[in-house]
Amino acid sequence: MDRKGFFTRLSFAVFSLLLIAVVPLTAQKKAVTLNDVFMNRSFFAPRMPGLQWLSDGAHYTYLKTDGGVRSIWSVDAKTGEEELLVDGATLSFTEGGEALQFQSYQWSENQRFIVFTLDERNIWRRSTIGTYAVYDVGTRVLHALPEHTGGVMNVKVSPDGSRVGYVFEDNIYVMDLATGTETQLTDDATEYVHNGRFGWVYEEEFSVVDGWRWSPDGTRIVFWQEDERGVPEFTMTNFMPLYHEYIRIRYPKSGENNPIEKIGVIDLSTKDIRWMDLGTDTDVCIPRIRWTRDPGTICIYRMNRVQNEIELLFGDVATGKTRTVLHETSLTGWIGVEDGSWLHFLKEKDHFIWASERDGFNHLYLYDYDGKRIRQITTGTWEVIDVLGISPDEKTLYYLSTEVSALERHLYRIDVDGDDKERLTKETGWHGVDMSPTCALYIDSWSSVSHPMQRAIFDGDGDKVRDLPSMDPAVFDEYHWSEKELFTVTTPDGLNIDCSMLKPANFDPSKKYPVFFDVYGGPGTQAVRNSWPGTMQQWYVNEGFIVIQADNRGSSGRGTAFKHAVYRQLGKWEVKDYVDVAKHLGTLPYVNKDRIGMWGWSYGGYMSALTMLLGADYFHAAVSIAPVTEWTMYDTIYTERFMQRPQDNPDGYKVGSCLEHADKLKGRLLVIHGGLDDNVHLQNTMRFIDRLEEAGKQFDMRIYPNGDHGVAGGFKSRIGLFQYYMDFMKEHLIDG
């Protein structure tokens, strides 16, 4: 035997084996892990913290941190040239004093001042209280607010730059910036009567925290006074002290007393308060107030308790008299002040622009101050989602809409007379736009199912000016990253349900996979989008699941007929739609129809629990986190908006109650809740598991004693929560 030839052949064979072994290693992709979901910054676009447009529409500011010191930089939006505007290292109350450490900043309306947040803590979900300072950009003088134990909130500089106002212990104060003199403007606050701020329910359900407004000329302040004394008190238990303590909040559950709102106007020259005439019925909602262009006239939103009627009242701030300018009623559902609602008072004429769903889709209308409709500005079987700005001459509106597709968002402009509509965003997908005050420039952040998020600055004609830091598509090549597929399922009654699907890496169509429904499902929301898939869903996929999202009836973006289908019967149609999607999936050759599960949080937790009861033949395991389990236990403003009061709709409340259907549970159910959840109370889970126990049903449960509606607080706790419910789903849908 030829030894040289043998070793040559042997060397070649070894090299070939090594090549076979090495190539897969070098090309092997990584799985997205749970740590990646929370910690891998390469999956997200570079941050531009604190970005705020300046009033010239040509510059914006943002925060830059160097050596632990935050500073504010101004950027020329067209060129990208940066200039140090406020050097945090030299920001001090005294010359040569210790540098001020601030958390965030906010420009005043006239942009002569900056309000710095020095220290802040949360009250509820949106409200905060803390210490603040006001910086005069021109003189570079830093003004400290008076020392108030416990802190102040809702800090704002007056439009004329002479005063700063704030709320302390539920009363409104102002401080003269020139002299430092503080003046108390209200003095009637008590434990449950608030001036200039809100209790729990208005903050949570109307998304209002700041309960006062400067007049355009800075001579008056309009404010809410909220009286919660008649609102029932709910008690939560903190088990951490040796002797547990009770935490009490005023929380109106559906059918119970709401807070009573009053609107007052303070004349700063006399300190007199004029109370506005809101009518004799105090069982109403006052979710918004706006100053008109006239400093003597205030606009007040007044809604009936169940929020299917809305009125715009114009009030004379000198006399308190009001008149109804606009009145709308929904015959099919609710009127939402968050559902694309928009109001703008024109400067040149006594006209205003108003957004309404009166024709079945959210569109823009022009009215005069007598409430006469001048014209409908936008029209079509699509929705105006948000109005982003109006040109300085007030002739052109810029808005986001669903005209291309309910699954996409695009920027349009249109003349106020309804002519010359033009789409400005060109790339297919989901666009988020930050418009400059003059509408001359805007920042567009967009993505699609096939392209990660990109960010750029465009001019008012939709032409790109320059790119901004964006996601790097090459990052995703290193990972098992599944592409989102969009599809529809037609229900037996002929409606199309928009859905998305992500398949596991190295998908094999000859195999059968378990399915993981990721749901929220609440009315007026939307989950299915032509956008880049998120990291959390990639983690689900990498655990071996097909991941599904579905926009059930009640979802936004498709008009009121689709959205209002769930009115007075929450839970009914959502579950039916999920079941129809599950039935469709069961016909696909690669889906294991006996291994379909669901998970959700809050309303999604409710959907998961109820679907396991009413869709028990099609869903086999579910995780329900912080669920509402019966609508009598949730708050008035949210629940009654969609269900009316329990006494108005007893059958509807029963149809969507997990308690009523607890005996129908067949599969595996895990319920998770925070013990100090001020939003969806632990009471929901406790009453639900009581019914399950009475019915002899087996279930799993985990309670986080210190958890609020976010359930798990610290990072380790949160990682543990997600891993725990994933292990549960794998046990019952993959391993079981």
N, C-alpha and C positions, 0 to 999 in steps of 0.2 A: 504494500500500500504506500502511495506517495504521501509522506508526512507533511511536506510543504503544502501540497494540494489540500490535504485533510484540514490543516490548520487555517488555510485560506478560506475553505468552505465553512469551517467552524466559526471563524471570526465573522464571516458574512452573516451566518445564521444568528450569532449572538447580537450582532449589530441590528439585524432586522427585528429580533425580539425586543431589543431595547427601544428601537424606533417605534414599534407598536405600543410599547408600554408608555413611552414618553409623550407621544403626540396627544393621547387623550388627556394626560395630566396637564399639559400646557394649554389645552383647549377647554378643559373642564370648567363649567360655570358654577357659580356659587348660588346656594339657595338663600332667599330672603328670610332672615330670622326675625324673631320678635325684637331683639336688640336693634336690628336695622330699622325697624319701624319707628322706634323712638329716638335713636341716636345717630343714625347714618345721615349726616348732612348732605352727602353727595346726591341723595335722592330728591333734594329740594333746591329750588333756585336760590342763589346767593341773596342774603337779606339786605334790605335797604331800610334799616330801622328808623322810625320816626319821620318818614317821608311826608312832607306837607308842601303843597303848592304855595307860592307867594302870590299876592294879589295882582302883580304885573302880568301873570300868566306866562312869563318867560323863564322864571327861575323856581326852583324848589329847594327845600332844606332837608337835611337828614342828620342823624347822629353818627358820629364816628368816635370809637373808643381807642385811646392810646395810653398804655400803661395804667389802665384802670380808670382813666379820667375821660368823661364824656364831653364832647364839644359839638357845636352845631356848625355845619358847613352849608354854604349856599352853592348851588350848582346852576350854571347856565344850561338850560334844558337842551338847547340846540347843539352846543359845542361840547358839553361835558366838562368845561372848565370849572374848577372848584375854588372856592375862597373861604377861608376861615372866618366865620361870622361871630361866633361867641366861643372864646377860648375857656374851656372849663377849668383849666389850671389857674386862671387869673380871676375867676368868678368868685367874688367874696363880698360880704356885707361891709367890710372895712378895708381900707387900702392896706395891702400887705397882709391881710388876715388869712385865715385858713380857707383853702379852696372849697367852694360849695359842691357837695355831692348831690346830684339830682337824678331822679329815676326817669322822668319823661318831661316833655315840654309841650306847650300849646300856644300858638300865636293868637293875639287878640284880634278882634274883627278889623281894626284899623292898621294892624301889623306894626304898630309903634311899640308894642309891649309883648313880652313873652311871660306866660305863667309857668313857673317851674314846679313840678311835683318833687318835694324833697323826701317825703316819707308817706306811705299810704297803706291802708289795710282794707280788705273787703268787708262790706256789711252783708249784702246778699250777692246774687250772681253778678249784677252790673254795678251796684253802688259801692263807692269807696269813701273813706274819710282819712284825713291826714294833715300834713303841714305843707305849706306852699309859699312861694315867693314870687314877686312880680319884678321883671327886669325891663328897664327903659332902654331900648336899643339905641336911641339917639344920644342920650347922656351917659349911657353905660352905668347907670345907677341901679342897684339892686334894693328893692323894697321888701322888708320883712313884714308879713302880716302879724297882727297882734297875737300874743301868746294866748292860746285857748286850750285848756286841759282837754284832752281827748281828741282834739283836732277839729277842722272845719271841712266843708264840702261845697261842691258846685261853685267854684271860684271863677269869676269872669270880670274882665276890665270893661268899663263903660265905653260906648262907641266914641265919645269925645276924649277919652283918655284921662279924665280927671279923677275917676274913682275906681276902686275895685270892690266888688260885692261878693258875699259868701253867706253860707248858712252855718250857724253855730247853735247847737242844742235846739234845733228846729225853729229858730228865729232868723230873720234876714238882717244882715249888717252891711254897711258900706264903710270903706276907709278912704279918706282923701289922700291921694298919692303925693300931693305937694306938701301937706302938713303932717300926715300920719294920723290925723284925727279920726277916730272910729265913732260911727253913729249906729245905734240900734233902731231898726225901722219897724219891727213887729215885736210884741211882748206877750202874746197870748198863747204861746205854745204850752202844751202839757204833755204828759207821757204818751198820749195817743192822739194828739192834735199837732200836725206838722205844717210848718210854713216853708215853702220852697223846696220841699223834698217829698218822697212818697214812702208808703209802707210796702209790704211785700207784694201784694197782688198787682198794683199798677206797674210797679217796676218789672215784674216778671212777664206780665201778659200784654202790656202796652209798650214795653221797652222804653219807659221814661224814667230817668233818674233825676235830671236837673229840673226842678220845679219852679223856676223863675226865669224871666227874660227882661233884658234892658229894652226900653223903647228905642226906635231908630235915632232919636236925637239925644238920648241919654238923660232925659229929664224925668222919666218915670220908670217904674218897675212893675211888671205884671207877674202875679204868682198864684200858684195853687195853694189853697189851704185844705188839707185833708184831715177829716175827722174819722178816726177808726174806733171810737168808743163803743159803737154799736156792733162792731165786727166780733164774731165769736173768737175765743182764744184757743189755740191748739198747743198742746204740751208735748215736747220731746224729752227723752231721758238720756242724760249723759252718765254712763255707767263707770267712767274712769275714776272719779273720786271714791274714797272709802265709803262714804255715804253719798249715794248718787244724787245728782242735782237735776232740777227741771229747767228746761229752756222753753219759754213761752213766747209765741208770736201770734199776732192777729192775722188769722188766715180764714177767709170766707169760703166755705165749701158750697158747692152748687145748691142753690135754693136759699142760702143763708144771707144775712145782711152784708151789703157792700159798704165800703167807706163812702162818706158823703163829701163831695168836692165843692169848694167855693173858689171863685176867681176874684182876686182883689187887685187893685191898681194903686200904687203908692206914688204920690206926687212928692218928689224929693225936695222941692222948695218949701213945702209946708208940713211934710211927713204925714199928711192926711191919707187915709185909705178909702177908696171908693169901691164898694162891692158891686160886681156886675150882676144884672138880672138874668138868672139861668132858668127861670120858671118856678112854679110851685112844686113840681115833682122832683124830689131829691133822689129818687131811685133811678138815676141815669148815669151815664158814663161821660166823662169829659177827658178824652184821651190826648187832645192837642190844643194848643193855643198858638196863634201867629199874629204878629203885628202886620197891619197893612202898610202901604206906603205912607199913609197919613198917621203921624204920631198920636193923633187924637182918636184913632179907631183901632180896636183890637178885633181879631177874628177868633171865634171859639168853636171847636167841634163839640157838638152835643149828640150823643147816641142814646137810643133807648137801651134798657138793661140787657136785652138779648142780642143787641147789635145787628139787627136787620134794618134799622133806619138810622140815617145820619142827617144832621142839619148843620149848616154853617151860619153862625150868628155873628153879625157885626155889632160891636158894642161901642158906645160913646164913653170914653174913659172919664169925661168930666161929670156926666150925669149917671152913668151906670146903666142907662137904657140900652136894650138890645133889639135887633130885628132879625128875622129869619130871611136869609138871602138865598139859600139853596136847601132843598129837602129831597132826599132820595130814599127809596125803599126797595129792598130786594124781595122779590116774590118767591125766589127759589132757594135762598140760603142766607148767608151772612154778608156783611160789609166789613172788610178788614182794613184798618188804617195802615197796616203793614204790607198789604197786597198791592204794591205798586202805587199806593196813594201818593199824590203829589199836588202841591198848591203853590202857585207863584203869582204875586201881584205885580202887574206891569207898572213901569214908572211913568210912561207918557200918557196913558189913559186910565180911567177908572174901570179897568178890566182885570180879570184874573184867569189863569189856566188851571184846570182841575182835571184829575184823572178819575175815571169812573168805569165800572163794569156794566153800565146800564143796558148796553146792547148785547151782552153775553160775553164780551171780551174787554179787557182793560184798555181803554183808549183815552185820548186827550181832548178836552173841550175848552172853548173860550166863552167866558161869561162876562157880563158887566156887573157893576156893583148893586144893581137892582135885582140880580138873579136871572136876568134874561140870557138865554143861551144864544150866543152870536153864531157859533159854528162848531162842528166837530172837526178837529184838526187831523186826527189819524183815524183810519177805518180799515176793517178787514177781519178775516177769521184767524187772527193771530193776536198776541198780547204785547202791549207795551209793558216791559218789566220794570224799567226804572228810567226816570228823566235825569240826565247827568249834567245838564247845563243849558243856558240860554245865552246867545251872543250879546255883547254889550249894547247893540242897537235894538235888542229884543225882537229881532225879526226871524231868528233861526233857533230851533230847538234841536238838542242832541239827546238821543235816547237809545236804550237797549231794547231789543224785541225778539220775538220768536218767529218772525215772518219767514225765515228760511226753513226752520224746523223747530218743533217743540224741544228737540234734543240739543239745540244750539242757541247761542246768544250772539247777536251782532249789533254793531253800532250803526245808527242811522242819523241823518239830519233831515229836517223838514222845515219849510217856512211856516210861520204862525198862521198864515192864511190857508195852510193845507196843501200848498203846491211844492213842486221841486223836491220830492222825497228822494233821498240818495243813500245807498248803503256804503259805508266807509270801510268796514273791516272786510278784508278780501280772503283771508285764510279760512278754510273750513274748520269748524270746531266751536269751542266754548270760549268766549271772550269776556274778560273782566277789564273794565275801563276806568281809569282815574283821570277825569277831565280837569284841565286847568281852569281857573276862574273866568278867564276871557274866552275860553273854548278855542284858543289859537293852537293849543298843543294838548296832547293827551298821552298817557301811558297805557299801553295795551298789553295785558298778560293773557296768553291764549294757549290752548293745547287741543289735541284731538286724540282719538283712539290710536292713531298711528304716529303721533309726534308728541314728545314731552313739552312741558310748558316753556314758551318763549316770551321774552319781554322786550319791548322797544318803545321809543317815543315817535309819535306821528304828529303831523300838522293837522289843522282843522279840515283839510281836504282829504285826509286819509293817506297821505304820502309819508313813507317812513323817513324820519329825520336821522335817527341813529339807534343802534342796538343798545340794550341794557343787559346787565348780567342775567343769564338765563340758565336753565338746566342743560347739562352736557349730555347729549344723547349717547355718547360713547360709554358713559358710566353704566348704562343698563345692559350693554353687551357682555359685561362680566357676570351677569346674574341670570338665573332662570326667571325671565320676566315674561309673563303671559300677556298676549294682546287681547284687549277687550273686544268682544263681538256684540254688535247690536242686533236685536231681532224683536219681532212682535208676536204676541199670542192673541188670537181672536177668541173672545168669550162666546158662550152659547147664545147670548143676546146680541152679538154682533159688534161689540166694542173691541178695539185694538189696545192691548196692554203693552206698553214699551218695556223692553227688558234688556239686560246686558248679561253676558256670560264670559267668565274666564276659565280656561281649561288648564289642568296641571301641565307642568313642563314635561316634555317628551311624551305628549299625549298619544295614546294608542287607541284608535277608534274601534279596535276589536275587543277592548276591555270594557268593563262596566265600572263606573265611578260613583262614589257617593256625592250628594249635592248639598251645598251649604247656602241657604238663603240669608243674605245680609239685608235686614229691613229696618226702616223707620216707619214710613207710611202715614204720618200725620197729615191732616188736611192742610192744603196750601203749600206742601213741600214737594221736592223733586229729587230723585236719586239717580235716574238713568240719564246720562249725558254723553255727548260725543266729546269726551275729554280723556286725558291720560289717566290710566288706572292708578289708584292709590297703593301705597306700600302695605297697608293693613290687609287689603284683599290679596296682594301678592303672597303675603305670609300664609293666609288661608289656603291658597292654591298650592303652595309648596308643602303644606301638610297633607296633601293628597285629595283635596276636594275640587269639584267644579263649583264655582262661586256664581251665584245668581243675584241680581237686583231686579226689582219690578216696580213700575210706577202704577200702583193700584188706583182705582177710582178715588177721587178726593185730591189727587196730585195737582200741582199747578202747571201753568204753561199751555193748557189746552182749552181754556174757556170755562165759563161757569157751569155749563151743562155737565161736564166731566167732573169738575171740582165739587159742585154742590150735590152730586149724587149721594154723598154720605150724610147729607144734612138730616139731623134728628135720628140717625141710626148708625152712629160710629161703631165700627167693628164688623158690621154685616157684610158690606160689599168688599171691603178690604180682604177679608178672609176668603170670600168666594173667588176673588181674583187670584189670590195666591194659590188656591186649590186648582183653579183652571190652568195656571202656569205649571204647577206640579204634574197635573195630568198630561199636559203636553210633553214635559220633560220625560215622563215615563214611557212615551212612545219612541224616544230616541234610542238607538241601539247601544250607545255608550253610557247610558244612565242606568244606575241601579235604582229602580223605582221603589224598592223596599228600604232604601237608605237615604231618605231625604230629610234634612234638618233645617233649623232656622235659629237665628239669634238676633236680638235687638235690645236697645236701651231706651228707657223712658217710654215714649209712645211705641217705639220698636219693641220694648219689653212687653208691653201690653199686646202688641200684635203677635209676638212669639207665643205668649201664654194662651191667648184666645184661639190662635190657629191650631195649637196642640189639642184644643178641646173641640172646636167645631170642624176642624179638618183632620181629625184623628186617624182617618183611613188613608191619608196621603202623606202625613208628616210623622216621623218616627222618633225624633229627639229635638229638643229645643232648649236654648238658654234665654232666660227672661231676666233682664237686669233693670232694677228700679221701675217695675211696671205699675201703671194704674190698673187696678183690677176691678174697680167699679166706679162709674163716673160720679156717684154721690160723694165720693171721697176726694175729688179733685176740686180746684178752685172755681169760683163763680165765673170770672171773666172769660177764661179759656173754655170751660165746659159749656156754659150757656150760649156762647157764640155759635157752637155747633149742635148743641142738643136741646137748647132752651132749658127751662127749669125742670126739676124732677116732677113737680106737680103738673107741668104742662105736657109732659111726654113720658109717662111711666112705662109704656110698652117699649119705647126706644131705649130707655135706660136698662131694661131687662135684656133686650136682644144682645147688647154689647157687653154684658157683665160676665166676667170670669167666674164670679161667685155663683151665678145662676147655672153655669154649665160645668162646674167643677167635676161632676160625676161622670163626664164624658171622656176624661183623660184615659188614654191607652198607652202611649209611648213613654219615653223617658223625659222628664222635665227637671231642669235645674233653675232655681230662682235665687237671685243674688240681690242684696239690698244694703244700703247704708243706714246705719242706726240713727244718724242725725240728718237725714234727708229732709230739708225744709221744703222742697218742691213736691215730690211724690212721697208722701209719708210712709214710713215703715208699716204703718197701719194697713196699707194696701196688701202687703205680703202676708202679714199676720192673719188678716181675715180670710185671705185666699187659702193659706195652708190649713186653716181651721176647717174650711169646707172640704178640702181635699182629704183631710184626716177623717172627717165624718163620713165621706164616701168610700173610705177604705182604700184610697189610692196611694201608691208609692211615689215619692218624689225626692229630689235632692235640694238642699238649700245651703247658702253661705251668707252670713251676716258680717258686715264690717262695722264694728261698734262706733267708730269715730267718723264713718263715711258720710259725706253729704250726697248731693245728687250725682257727683262724680265718683262716688262709692269709695274708690281707693285713693288715698292722698299721696303718700310718698312714692318715689320711683320704684323701689323694690316691691312695695305693696301692689302697685299698678301692674308691674310685670307679672307678679304672682297671680293677679286676677285674670289676666288674659290667658296665661298659660293654663290655669286651672280649668277655665271653661273650654279651651281647646282640647285638653286631655279628655274632658267629659264627652265632647263631640266625637273625638276619635274612638273612644271606648265603645260608644253606642252606634256609630255609623260606619266605622272602618274595622275595628277589631271585633266588635260584637257579632 
